[in-house]
């Protein structure tokens, strides 16, 4: 197997993906839709955070959610139970979401327009970082039980995102070693423009601030 | 980009990898070494579990550890601080460990033989499932804070491993929704031969049982 041939194919795939993502992003802007890609490890609390965000945003805006998983409909069911439009995207074992998958999933909304579209990406802190999904902002979650020492271990993800959302802050008392100041510092060294939020979906901590940031980003883009 | 060409290349890579893994496994057996591949999400507690296991095993056996990360030396330093031989394997952004990486890392031990060799794989519940690393047993960790509903979301990993090690059981009181019985049932439906352990490295729960299973597996293979 020639290494150079593989690298070349991968670059072709990524270039095609980015072109498609740029078109999709423009199309959404014409529809007035602001699109956020939510990435994290498995179990960092993506679905739970989205459910909390929905409660903040739904009063004054329409929302659509694309739920990606290797298989299963567990998460899209939770979103639908909350009365929000959701489409399940099954990657069939693939470790990330590509633009072609987003386009197909979006078609399943049947032409509906939303103020906010969210993609809950595959639970994977590595591979999704490489693939532009057509979102206007990319955010990553890091849950307190995972530990604060992840910046040096998973630098590509920390480098590409617009926001780091620390989740499950109610676990801080059980994690006296979790060094929030070190996390903030390390993350900002790698990515100086990073917006950082500390949240807990259970207690509601930080959810309003996060929602306000998303609303402001949409305003800046569309108005 | 032709899909068939990519699939073909991937199959070639996986076949080459499996052949190399089989040779490596045989070589270790001749040296009396039992090799365990430890896989999990980021922050599931792989390093902490290994540190607890070391304490159980080191009294009567020699141990070597290969610590894989995209970048950084955080984890191998922790292992070395415990007085155990460790080699850092940096994948340089690659989302899984392949056989060629294991071979190169193993050479860094400089010809030492161990009774037990452990690989702490990349924190990723998806991609490492596909790559045989030459281990005799493959185990996965799932931490309580991640939630119990992961079998349907990450089936390839649950299907390939020999053991599911539930970690951080001290978080159960904070997670009344964590349904251990459902997790056990779903995991065994997908993988009937799965050995399941409930552990907590902090309190020591389940660590001895896990160590005894590893010792018994080595005996069965080598004696």
Interface residues (C-beta under 8 A of the other chain):
Chain A: X1 X5 X6 X9 X12 X13 X16 X41 X42 X43 X44 X69 X70 X71 X72 X74 X75 X93 X95 X122 X123 X124 X125 X126 X127 X143 X145 X146 X147 X149 X150 X152 X153 X154 X155 X156 X168 X170 X171 X174
Chain B: X1 X5 X6 X9 X12 X13 X16 X41 X42 X43 X44 X69 X70 X71 X72 X74 X93 X95 X122 X123 X124 X125 X126 X127 X143 X145 X146 X147 X149 X150 X152 X153 X154 X155 X156 X168 X170 X171 X174
